[in-house]
Amino acid sequence: MEKNEEYIELDNRYCPVCGDKIIAGENMHRCSDKKLKEIEKMNELKMKKEEEIEEIREYSDKLDEYELYEGYYDNDNDDDE
C-alpha cells in the first residue's frame, strides 16, 4: 500500500466520515483508528436504540398512525371529473 504522504489534498473541506477539517496542500487525510472506532461504537448504540424503539411499538400504535395519516397519500381528484 502506498503512503499517504505522496498525495496532497486539493481542496479545503471536512472529512465526511470523521468530520475533521482538511486544509488544501496538506498530506492526504486518513481518519485515525481511534476516531473510526468511536464512530462505529456510536453507530452501534444508535442502531440498538432504534431497534428497541421499534420493539416497543405495538400493532395498535401502527393502526393509530395509519388512521391518522389515512388520506395522506390519497389523491382527491374527484372534483375534476
N, CA, C and O atoms as a printed pandas DataFrame, in Angstrom:
     atom_number atom_name residue_name chain_id  residue_number  x_coord  y_coord  z_coord
0              1         N          MET        A               1    0.838   -1.176    0.000
1              2        CA          MET        A               1    0.000    0.000    0.000
2              3         C          MET        A               1    0.889    1.247    0.000
3              4         O          MET        A               1    1.897    1.297    0.705
4              5         N          GLU        A               2    0.515    2.234   -0.782
5              6        CA          GLU        A               2    1.316    3.438   -0.892
6              7         C          GLU        A               2    1.096    4.336    0.318
7              8         O          GLU        A               2    0.046    4.294    0.959
8              9         N          LYS        A               3    2.091    5.136    0.613
9             10        CA          LYS        A               3    1.982    6.048    1.745
10            11         C          LYS        A               3    1.123    7.249    1.356
11            12         O          LYS        A               3    1.088    7.655    0.195
12            13         N          ASN        A               4    0.439    7.803    2.340
13            14        CA          ASN        A               4   -0.410    8.966    2.103
14            15         C          ASN        A               4    0.403   10.233    1.851
15            16         O          ASN        A               4   -0.121   11.200    1.298
16            17         N          GLU        A               5    1.685   10.240    2.251
17            18        CA          GLU        A               5    2.499   11.435    2.078
18            19         C          GLU        A               5    2.745   11.775    0.607
19            20         O          GLU        A               5    3.120   12.902    0.284
20            21         N          GLU        A               6    2.536   10.807   -0.277
21            22        CA          GLU        A               6    2.787   11.054   -1.691
22            23         C          GLU        A               6    1.678   11.886   -2.330
23            24         O          GLU        A               6    1.851   12.409   -3.431
24            25         N          TYR        A               7    0.561   12.007   -1.660
25            26        CA          TYR        A               7   -0.576   12.738   -2.208
26            27         C          TYR        A               7   -0.898   13.925   -1.316
27            28         O          TYR        A               7   -0.669   13.888   -0.107
28            29         N          ILE        A               8   -1.430   14.975   -1.923
29            30        CA          ILE        A               8   -1.834   16.144   -1.139
30            31         C          ILE        A               8   -3.314   16.421   -1.387
31            32         O          ILE        A               8   -3.877   16.044   -2.415
32            33         N          GLU        A               9   -3.915   17.084   -0.425
33            34        CA          GLU        A               9   -5.317   17.475   -0.545
34            35         C          GLU        A               9   -5.421   18.673   -1.489
35            36         O          GLU        A               9   -4.598   19.587   -1.440
36            37         N          LEU        A              10   -6.424   18.656   -2.334
37            38        CA          LEU        A              10   -6.590   19.721   -3.321
38            39         C          LEU        A              10   -7.515   20.835   -2.843
39            40         O          LEU        A              10   -7.391   21.978   -3.284
40            41         N          ASP        A              11   -8.442   20.509   -1.945
41            42        CA          ASP        A              11   -9.437   21.493   -1.511
42            43         C          ASP        A              11   -9.507   21.558    0.005
43            44         O          ASP        A              11   -9.155   20.608    0.705
44            45         N          ASN        A              12   -9.973   22.713    0.500
45            46        CA          ASN        A              12  -10.350   22.825    1.900
46            47         C          ASN        A              12  -11.716   22.166    2.037
47            48         O          ASN        A              12  -12.638   22.481    1.285
48            49         N          ARG        A              13  -11.846   21.263    2.985
49            50        CA          ARG        A              13  -13.113   20.565    3.170
50            51         C          ARG        A              13  -13.125   19.902    4.529
51            52         O          ARG        A              13  -12.153   19.970    5.281
52            53         N          TYR        A              14  -14.244   19.259    4.833
53            54        CA          TYR        A              14  -14.363   18.467    6.046
54            55         C          TYR        A              14  -14.495   17.004    5.651
55            56         O          TYR        A              14  -15.134   16.679    4.650
56            57         N          CYS        A              15  -13.899   16.140    6.426
57            58        CA          CYS        A              15  -13.971   14.702    6.162
58            59         C          CYS        A              15  -15.408   14.240    6.399
59            60         O          CYS        A              15  -15.959   14.490    7.471
60            61         N          PRO        A              16  -16.024   13.576    5.428
61            62        CA          PRO        A              16  -17.407   13.135    5.597
62            63         C          PRO        A              16  -17.555   12.009    6.621
63            64         O          PRO        A              16  -18.667   11.737    7.075
64            65         N          VAL        A              17  -16.468   11.360    6.987
65            66        CA          VAL        A              17  -16.524   10.251    7.934
66            67         C          VAL        A              17  -16.326   10.739    9.365
67            68         O          VAL        A              17  -17.171   10.504   10.228
68            69         N          CYS        A              18  -15.213   11.416    9.612
69            70        CA          CYS        A              18  -14.887   11.801   10.987
70            71         C          CYS        A              18  -15.173   13.272   11.287
71            72         O          CYS        A              18  -15.233   13.663   12.452
72            73         N          GLY        A              19  -15.349   14.083   10.257
73            74        CA          GLY        A              19  -15.685   15.488   10.463
74            75         C          GLY        A              19  -14.487   16.401   10.668
75            76         O          GLY        A              19  -14.671   17.595   10.909
76            77         N          ASP        A              20  -13.273   15.886   10.581
77            78        CA          ASP        A              20  -12.088   16.725   10.741
78            79         C          ASP        A              20  -11.963   17.707    9.582
79            80         O          ASP        A              20  -12.357   17.413    8.454
80            81         N          LYS        A              21  -11.402   18.888    9.884
81            82        CA          LYS        A              21  -11.182   19.886    8.847
82            83         C          LYS        A              21   -9.911   19.520    8.082
83            84         O          LYS        A              21   -8.871   19.245    8.680
84            85         N          ILE        A              22  -10.007   19.521    6.769
85            86        CA          ILE        A              22   -8.881   19.184    5.905
86            87         C          ILE        A              22   -8.501   20.445    5.138
87            88         O          ILE        A              22   -9.350   21.094    4.529
88            89         N          ILE        A              23   -7.236   20.777    5.176
89            90        CA          ILE        A              23   -6.759   22.006    4.545
90            91         C          ILE        A              23   -6.015   21.647    3.265
91            92         O          ILE        A              23   -5.231   20.699    3.229
92            93         N          ALA        A              24   -6.276   22.421    2.219
93            94        CA          ALA        A              24   -5.617   22.183    0.929
94            95         C          ALA        A              24   -4.107   22.293    1.082
95            96         O          ALA        A              24   -3.600   23.173    1.779
96            97         N          GLY        A              25   -3.399   21.389    0.420
97            98        CA          GLY        A              25   -1.949   21.405    0.447
98            99         C          GLY        A              25   -1.355   20.486    1.495
99           100         O          GLY        A              25   -0.157   20.206    1.457
100          101         N          GLU        A              26   -2.167   20.006    2.435
101          102        CA          GLU        A              26   -1.668   19.069    3.436
102          103         C          GLU        A              26   -1.588   17.670    2.843
103          104         O          GLU        A              26   -2.124   17.405    1.767
104          105         N          ASN        A              27   -0.916   16.785    3.554
105          106        CA          ASN        A              27   -0.866   15.383    3.139
106          107         C          ASN        A              27   -2.280   14.814    3.126
107          108         O          ASN        A              27   -3.170   15.307    3.820
108          109         N          MET        A              28   -2.471   13.770    2.326
109          110        CA          MET        A              28   -3.774   13.135    2.194
110          111         C          MET        A              28   -4.317   12.753    3.565
111          112         O          MET        A              28   -3.607   12.169    4.384
112          113         N          HIS        A              29   -5.577   13.087    3.807
113          114        CA          HIS        A              29   -6.214   12.811    5.096
114          115         C          HIS        A              29   -6.495   11.333    5.254
115          116         O          HIS        A              29   -6.895   10.656    4.307
116          117         N          ARG        A              30   -6.283   10.846    6.451
117          118        CA          ARG        A              30   -6.649    9.473    6.807
118          119         C          ARG        A              30   -7.232    9.528    8.210
119          120         O          ARG        A              30   -6.587   10.026    9.133
120          121         N          CYS        A              31   -8.441    9.023    8.375
121          122        CA          CYS        A              31   -9.086    9.015    9.683
122          123         C          CYS        A              31   -8.285    8.121   10.625
123          124         O          CYS        A              31   -7.805    7.057   10.234
124          125         N          SER        A              32   -8.149    8.570   11.870
125          126        CA          SER        A              32   -7.409    7.768   12.840
126          127         C          SER        A              32   -8.240    6.559   13.252
127          128         O          SER        A              32   -9.470    6.595   13.228
128          129         N          ASP        A              33   -7.552    5.497   13.627
129          130        CA          ASP        A              33   -8.238    4.274   14.046
130          131         C          ASP        A              33   -9.102    4.535   15.283
131          132         O          ASP        A              33  -10.197    3.986   15.408
132          133         N          LYS        A              34   -8.607    5.370   16.188
133          134        CA          LYS        A              34   -9.356    5.692   17.404
134          135         C          LYS        A              34  -10.670    6.377   17.047
135          136         O          LYS        A              34  -11.722    6.035   17.588
136          137         N          LYS        A              35  -10.609    7.337   16.142
137          138        CA          LYS        A              35  -11.809    8.072   15.723
138          139         C          LYS        A              35  -12.798    7.128   15.028
139          140         O          LYS        A              35  -14.004    7.216   15.262
140          141         N          LEU        A              36  -12.302    6.238   14.184
141          142        CA          LEU        A              36  -13.165    5.286   13.482
142          143         C          LEU        A              36  -13.859    4.339   14.455
143          144         O          LEU        A              36  -15.028    4.005   14.264
144          145         N          LYS        A              37  -13.155    3.904   15.490
145          146        CA          LYS        A              37  -13.764    3.030   16.498
146          147         C          LYS        A              37  -14.860    3.766   17.264
147          148         O          LYS        A              37  -15.906    3.189   17.562
148          149         N          GLU        A              38  -14.621    5.039   17.584
149          150        CA          GLU        A              38  -15.636    5.841   18.275
150          151         C          GLU        A              38  -16.894    5.976   17.417
151          152         O          GLU        A              38  -18.011    5.843   17.917
152          153         N          ILE        A              39  -16.705    6.237   16.137
153          154        CA          ILE        A              39  -17.834    6.382   15.220
154          155         C          ILE        A              39  -18.596    5.071   15.111
155          156         O          ILE        A              39  -19.827    5.062   15.123
156          157         N          GLU        A              40  -17.875    3.973   15.007
157          158        CA          GLU        A              40  -18.510    2.655   14.904
158          159         C          GLU        A              40  -19.314    2.344   16.165
159          160         O          GLU        A              40  -20.425    1.821   16.082
160          161         N          LYS        A              41  -18.757    2.664   17.320
161          162        CA          LYS        A              41  -19.448    2.414   18.587
162          163         C          LYS        A              41  -20.721    3.251   18.681
163          164         O          LYS        A              41  -21.763    2.757   19.111
164          165         N          MET        A              42  -20.635    4.516   18.277
165          166        CA          MET        A              42  -21.811    5.393   18.305
166          167         C          MET        A              42  -22.890    4.866   17.367
167          168         O          MET        A              42  -24.072    4.895   17.712
168          169         N          ASN        A              43  -22.505    4.385   16.191
169          170        CA          ASN        A              43  -23.480    3.837   15.241
170          171         C          ASN        A              43  -24.144    2.582   15.786
171          172         O          ASN        A              43  -25.344    2.381   15.599
172          173         N          GLU        A              44  -23.368    1.732   16.465
173          174        CA          GLU        A              44  -23.936    0.533   17.056
174          175         C          GLU        A              44  -24.956    0.883   18.133
175          176         O          GLU        A              44  -26.023    0.274   18.203
176          177         N          LEU        A              45  -24.629    1.864   18.973
177          178        CA          LEU        A              45  -25.562    2.293   20.015
178          179         C          LEU        A              45  -26.835    2.876   19.415
179          180         O          LEU        A              45  -27.934    2.635   19.914
180          181         N          LYS        A              46  -26.680    3.641   18.346
181          182        CA          LYS        A              46  -27.829    4.239   17.681
182          183         C          LYS        A              46  -28.732    3.156   17.079
183          184         O          LYS        A              46  -29.955    3.222   17.204
184          185         N          MET        A              47  -28.128    2.171   16.433
185          186        CA          MET        A              47  -28.911    1.084   15.845
186          187         C          MET        A              47  -29.644    0.290   16.929
187          188         O          MET        A              47  -30.802   -0.088   16.750
188          189         N          LYS        A              48  -28.976    0.043   18.038
189          190        CA          LYS        A              48  -29.589   -0.696   19.141
190          191         C          LYS        A              48  -30.780    0.071   19.701
191          192         O          LYS        A              48  -31.824   -0.513   19.992
192          193         N          LYS        A              49  -30.617    1.377   19.850
193          194        CA          LYS        A              49  -31.700    2.218   20.375
194          195         C          LYS        A              49  -32.891    2.223   19.418
195          196         O          LYS        A              49  -34.039    2.145   19.857
196          197         N          GLU        A              50  -32.625    2.314   18.107
197          198        CA          GLU        A              50  -33.702    2.288   17.117
198          199         C          GLU        A              50  -34.442    0.951   17.144
199          200         O          GLU        A              50  -35.663    0.917   16.988
200          201         N          GLU        A              51  -33.715   -0.150   17.342
201          202        CA          GLU        A              51  -34.346   -1.465   17.421
202          203         C          GLU        A              51  -35.247   -1.559   18.656
203          204         O          GLU        A              51  -36.333   -2.135   18.595
204          205         N          GLU        A              52  -34.790   -0.991   19.778
205          206        CA          GLU        A              52  -35.589   -1.009   20.993
206          207         C          GLU        A              52  -36.866   -0.210   20.812
207          208         O          GLU        A              52  -37.930   -0.627   21.270
208          209         N          ILE        A              53  -36.773    0.930   20.151
209          210        CA          ILE        A              53  -37.954    1.761   19.913
210          211         C          ILE        A              53  -38.934    1.011   19.022
211          212         O          ILE        A              53  -40.140    1.052   19.263
212          213         N          GLU        A              54  -38.442    0.333   18.007
213          214        CA          GLU        A              54  -39.303   -0.418   17.097
214          215         C          GLU        A              54  -40.003   -1.555   17.835
215          216         O          GLU        A              54  -41.163   -1.852   17.548
216          217         N          GLU        A              55  -39.318   -2.194   18.778
217          218        CA          GLU        A              55  -39.915   -3.282   19.538
218          219         C          GLU        A              55  -41.020   -2.779   20.462
219          220         O          GLU        A              55  -41.984   -3.499   20.720
220          221         N          ILE        A              56  -40.893   -1.571   20.956
221          222        CA          ILE        A              56  -41.879   -1.006   21.880
222          223         C          ILE        A              56  -43.205   -0.743   21.162
223          224         O          ILE        A              56  -44.273   -0.888   21.757
224          225         N          ARG        A              57  -43.139   -0.362   19.906
225          226        CA          ARG        A              57  -44.358   -0.083   19.152
226          227         C          ARG        A              57  -45.197   -1.341   19.014
227          228         O          ARG        A              57  -44.684   -2.413   18.692
228          229         N          GLU        A              58  -46.475   -1.201   19.258
229          230        CA          GLU        A              58  -47.385   -2.330   19.153
230          231         C          GLU        A              58  -48.260   -2.169   17.920
231          232         O          GLU        A              58  -48.230   -1.142   17.242
232          233         N          TYR        A              59  -49.031   -3.199   17.650
233          234        CA          TYR        A              59  -49.921   -3.168   16.493
234          235         C          TYR        A              59  -50.907   -2.012   16.597
235          236         O          TYR        A              59  -51.198   -1.355   15.597
236          237         N          SER        A              60  -51.419   -1.759   17.786
237          238        CA          SER        A              60  -52.384   -0.673   17.966
238          239         C          SER        A              60  -51.756    0.689   17.643
239          240         O          SER        A              60  -52.425    1.573   17.106
240          241         N          ASP        A              61  -50.476    0.853   17.971
241          242        CA          ASP        A              61  -49.779    2.096   17.643
242          243         C          ASP        A              61  -49.691    2.279   16.135
243          244         O          ASP        A              61  -49.925    3.372   15.620
244          245         N          LYS        A              62  -49.354    1.209   15.433
245          246        CA          LYS        A              62  -49.261    1.276   13.976
246          247         C          LYS        A              62  -50.621    1.561   13.355
247          248         O          LYS        A              62  -50.714    2.307   12.380
248          249         N          LEU        A              63  -51.689    0.967   13.917
249          250        CA          LEU        A              63  -53.041    1.202   13.421
250          251         C          LEU        A              63  -53.451    2.654   13.636
251          252         O          LEU        A              63  -54.057    3.266   12.757
252          253         N          ASP        A              64  -53.125    3.202   14.795
253          254        CA          ASP        A              64  -53.427    4.608   15.081
254          255         C          ASP        A              64  -52.709    5.528   14.094
255          256         O          ASP        A              64  -53.291    6.504   13.622
256          257         N          GLU        A              65  -51.458    5.224   13.784
257          258        CA          GLU        A              65  -50.713    6.031   12.817
258          259         C          GLU        A              65  -51.361    5.957   11.442
259          260         O          GLU        A              65  -51.460    6.966   10.745
260          261         N          TYR        A              66  -51.802    4.772   11.053
261          262        CA          TYR        A              66  -52.446    4.610    9.751
262          263         C          TYR        A              66  -53.725    5.441    9.690
263          264         O          TYR        A              66  -53.977    6.121    8.695
264          265         N          GLU        A              67  -54.534    5.388   10.753
265          266        CA          GLU        A              67  -55.781    6.147   10.765
266          267         C          GLU        A              67  -55.517    7.643   10.761
267          268         O          GLU        A              67  -56.268    8.408   10.155
268          269         N          LEU        A              68  -54.462    8.060   11.429
269          270        CA          LEU        A              68  -54.112    9.480   11.476
270          271         C          LEU        A              68  -53.717    9.993   10.094
271          272         O          LEU        A              68  -54.078   11.107    9.715
272          273         N          TYR        A              69  -52.977    9.182    9.347
273          274        CA          TYR        A              69  -52.487    9.603    8.032
274          275         C          TYR        A              69  -53.215    8.903    6.891
275          276         O          TYR        A              69  -52.664    8.762    5.799
276          277         N          GLU        A              70  -54.433    8.469    7.130
277          278        CA          GLU        A              70  -55.167    7.658    6.160
278          279         C          GLU        A              70  -55.282    8.322    4.796
279          280         O          GLU        A              70  -55.043    7.673    3.778
280          281         N          GLY        A              71  -55.638    9.580    4.752
281          282        CA          GLY        A              71  -55.837   10.249    3.477
282          283         C          GLY        A              71  -54.611   10.943    2.949
283          284         O          GLY        A              71  -54.688   11.670    1.958
284          285         N          TYR        A              72  -53.478   10.734    3.592
285          286        CA          TYR        A              72  -52.264   11.459    3.211
286          287         C          TYR        A              72  -51.835   11.163    1.783
287          288         O          TYR        A              72  -51.441   12.077    1.059
288          289         N          TYR        A              73  -51.904    9.923    1.368
289          290        CA          TYR        A              73  -51.435    9.556    0.039
290          291         C          TYR        A              73  -52.562    9.483   -0.984
291          292         O          TYR        A              73  -52.304    9.262   -2.167
292          293         N          ASP        A              74  -53.797    9.664   -0.551
293          294        CA          ASP        A              74  -54.921    9.609   -1.484
294          295         C          ASP        A              74  -54.962   10.873   -2.327
295          296         O          ASP        A              74  -54.714   11.973   -1.833
296          297         N          ASN        A              75  -55.275   10.704   -3.595
297          298        CA          ASN        A              75  -55.448   11.851   -4.481
298          299         C          ASN        A              75  -56.930   12.135   -4.591
299          300         O          ASN        A              75  -57.690   11.296   -5.076
300          301         N          ASP        A              76  -57.341   13.281   -4.158
301          302        CA          ASP        A              76  -58.750   13.660   -4.222
302          303         C          ASP        A              76  -58.998   14.466   -5.492
303          304         O          ASP        A              76  -59.170   15.684   -5.445
304          305         N          ASN        A              77  -59.013   13.783   -6.611
305          306        CA          ASN        A              77  -59.232   14.429   -7.890
306          307         C          ASN        A              77  -60.642   14.176   -8.391
307          308         O          ASN        A              77  -60.911   14.326   -9.582
308          309         N          ASP        A              78  -61.546   13.794   -7.497
309          310        CA          ASP        A              78  -62.934   13.514   -7.885
310          311         C          ASP        A              78  -63.643   14.781   -8.343
311          312         O          ASP        A              78  -64.584   14.698   -9.132
312          313         N          ASP        A              79  -63.226   15.938   -7.878
313          314        CA          ASP        A              79  -63.865   17.195   -8.252
314          315         C          ASP        A              79  -63.628   17.531   -9.718
315          316         O          ASP        A              79  -64.449   18.216  -10.329
316          317         N          ASP        A              80  -62.535   17.068  -10.291
317          318        CA          ASP        A              80  -62.188   17.390  -11.672
318          319         C          ASP        A              80  -63.065   16.641  -12.676
319          320         O          ASP        A              80  -63.217   17.086  -13.814
320          321         N          GLU        A              81  -63.630   15.536  -12.275
321          322        CA          GLU        A              81  -64.396   14.708  -13.223
322          323         C          GLU        A              81  -65.824   15.143  -13.295
323          324         O          GLU        A              81  -66.611   14.559  -14.040
